[in-house]
Amino acid sequence: MPAITVTVNGSARTLDIRDPEKPLLYALRNDLGLKGAKYGCGLGQCGACTVLVDGEPVRSCVTPAASMAGRKITTIEGLGTVEKPHKVQAAFIAEQAAQCGYCTNGMVMTSAALLERNAKPSVAQVKDALAQNLCRCGTHDRIVSAVVRASGGSRG
Amino acid sequence: MNIHTSRRNFLKGTGALFIAIPFNGPSFAQGAAAKTVDAAQVDAYLALHADGTATIYSGKVDLGTGLRAAFPQIAAEELGLPIERIKLIEGDTALTPDQGPTSGSNGIPKGGMQLRQAAATARQALIKLGAEKLGRPASELDAIDGEVRPKAGGAGVSFASLIGDKGFELKLDAKAPVRDPKTYRYVGKHVPRPDVPAKVTGQYEFMHNVEVPGMLHGRVVRPAKINASLVSVDESSVASIPGVQVVRIKNFLGVVAPDEWDAVRASRMLKATWSGGGLPVDDKGLADYVRASKQVGDEMLDERGDFNTAYAAAPKKLTAEFYWPAQSHASMGASCAIADVKDGAATIWCSSQGTHRYAKHFADMLGIPSSKTRVHYVDGAGCYGMNGHEDAAADAAFLSRAVGKPVRVQWMREDEHGLDPKGPPQVITQEAAMSEDGKILAWRTQMWCPKPTEKLPTIPLLSPAETESKQVPGIATGSLSSGGKPPYDIPNLQVQVHWLESTPLRPSHLRAPGKIGNCLAVETLMDEMALMAGKDPVAFRLDYLPDPRGREAVERVAKLFNWDTRVQPRRDGKGRGIGFTQYKGDETYVAIAMEVEVDARGRIRVTRVAATHDCGQVISPDGVRSQVEGCILQTIGRTLYEEVKFDRDHVTSRDWSTYPILTFTDLPEMKIELIDRPDQPPRGAGEAATAPVAAALANAVFDATGVRLRRVPFTAPRVKAAMAETVTKNG
């Protein structure tokens, strides 16, 4: 079986790349059992499948697993847990910033990446960073509040 | 009356209860339990346990809407049990009562109130048992903190020692007294939703994550033309993929494989020949098609005075036609389900809003008894009506039966956008007449919408049709004609619906069926008449709105928004508008004021929204607020962007670029005021606030531009063209 080695949430893992086009999303969910990233569109349009690759948000549904050799992948499971949430996750809980929760993975991962490069984003910068992440339930306002809260700021 | 003007201030106040409701996730047990599901029995709704905890059972399910907090709040309150001791099981046809589908915003008004009555009946029984044990009259006792104890204080006796694990074996007593709202500990307070922590940490057990032992992955291959017949299949086209099985049952074609990506690849590579199929019209011709399509009867929904005479004699008249397009549920996740069909029995895991009614549908199509079919609800992506959840479940069931193993089917994005049953298109016309001195004399609303099939148990699914299996034919849409009746005092009124035989794309209910378009028509007409009467739109509405709760909603939204009282439109690219509804005519009151900016290219930006919302007694304030926010934002997107595109073959808007929805850059500033009336029955909060959104938006655009928009969506090219036309007309 053709395979590559990657680092996922800090551990070395082997990914089957039998089909060179197999998206990273399928490898994470089905081969590694990391189901936090979701299939939304398979087209890189909605963001539900977002993971961090070397710290940058990436759409795992259109990223071939075969291109990940030697890369460092962080999934939402590696960000924090219910008991010990990442500051973005804690803020999403405080703001109750999820309805159905299907898009939440992408919102949390994209926001975590934003705060890594910009610790104190303005509301406009938060909206801009999340502009390519879709939510159908209409939780946008709470998500913005959560990201601002996670940055230690206030929407006033 | 409690007023919650700011969520943050509210959370800071005394009402917030930061306690954890146990959350066990969906039930996966396959063994049938011996438990009543008879909706007339107390034991169908709740069970007390010897360890002092309780389980509540609900046929209504949480769709991300907060019922998972609200139901324990209601049960804890009535029983007198700490909320953290209550566990909830939802939508399992072997365990939960059939309370009808979770639709029409009836989760709390219907499901919650049945639960409240069951718990109140149980409390009466517990107090009676406690009275015997304590040797005191029942009138001196209450149920508090899991004990029956004297109201005046003193030693009590625990529920567990009174009833243990035994059931109540009582019918729901409609007369069992419920608690006085003044004594509420949980209802009306903030209880955090128990599912949120798992949702934000990637641990939540979505339908899409469920695995059952021995499960295979399936995908269905559907033709390029809707309803085409399958002529031939070339199985050798997928021979290179290991372990793939091709399943063909009449016009149903699918693939099954051990690996999901292999199933996806096989579904794309499989060569098949189809014939026939297609649609009678395309999206561009749909509005005309609706007006011209075959009618199967007219219905006068409301009539007052004599419209025809009053209209004919009146000096000033207005007429207008509105169009609401076909729209998709456009769920973020593609529908997913698992079915295990073998030995004449079926177990199905899916995200249906109506597990109980679809259990029968699935049983009928598979030719097995309902008693051998168990459906478990597991959360999917929000669906706001009926998307592809049930279709995916039927797909999985046929594939499972064919291969003799459990099969998981997850639709692809093009399936979800292309094949989900659609919110059907509507046409609405308005005619109104006014006196010289600006009084409304006559009003007629006419609606053209598909007629729901009478007594249709469930909406027909794709694969039973393709496999030519048993299912009841017909269409269902939700109540599209509701909301066409103005909430105002009109002396001569007709509200009429022209029922159409069908609609081109398979319909289902989509959040607030019909009511957003109907409210757009009603509230645009009110605005036009206000202008004709020389009155400010808010003042004019108040002249005709008799209901005191409705008046309060309108008056308070004007204050909350800081309404700018004026008669003439500003026409300077910035404007404000108002919309009001009493949902379904007799339910929740919502008033929305909105501010927009419209640029020269016709692009509309909603900058500010204020809403007042009176759904009677509020169970979960933050849950209601969350629903109101979602209603407003989703509907701004539906109004500005959403229209299903299709040609004569199939739906062509099959992704997010061809079917755009609201994004973060569209997010306006929002102020929401909940009007809580603890002494009134609770009404729904899942849809009501959608209804006035398009109306407020269109009225704001008129203020900004002098242009009336009557055709949804209000896309930039359409708005630009309308602005150009108005300029030409006005010289």
Interface residues (C-beta under 8 A of the other chain):
Chain A: D19 K22 P23 Y26 R29 N30 L34 K35 G36 A37 K38 Y39 G40 C41 G42 L43 Q45 C46 A48 T75 I76 E77 L79 G80 T81 V82 P85 Q89 F92 I93 Q96 A97 A98 Q99 C100 G101 Y102 C103 T104 N105 V108 V126 K127 D128 L130 A131 Q132 N133 L134 C135 R136 C137 G138 T139 H140 D141 R142 I143 V144
Chain B: L63 G64 T65 P192 R193 D195 V196 P197 A198 K199 V200 T201 G202 Q203 Y204 F206 H208 N209 D259 E260 W261 D262 V264 R265 A330 S331 M332 G333 A334 D379 G380 A381 G382 Y384 Q410 M412 R413 D622 S626 E629 G630 C631 I632 L633 Q634 D655 W656 S657 I661 L662 T663 F664 T665 L667 M670
